[in-house]
Amino acid sequence: MTRRPPFEPRPGSKVRFGPDGSVGELIRSSPNGEEWLVKNRLGRFWVSTMRLNPADEEAAAH
């Protein structure tokens, strides 16, 4: 198993979040940096940074 570099959230990055592994795009960080506004096909959601995972390119295409 190879280690991934640490994930640095940036606006426009594709991420997986939520219990179903939804894929969305980061919009902006909250003022305190503890959450990110994430946009996907269902709307926009504030998501804790602890629940964000990078989405690989293959998953982001679906």
Summary of the structure (lengths in Angstrom):
residues: 62
radius of gyration: 11.3
end to end distance: 25.2
largest distance: 35.7
contacts: 135
relative contact order: 0.27
helix: 11%
strand: 42%
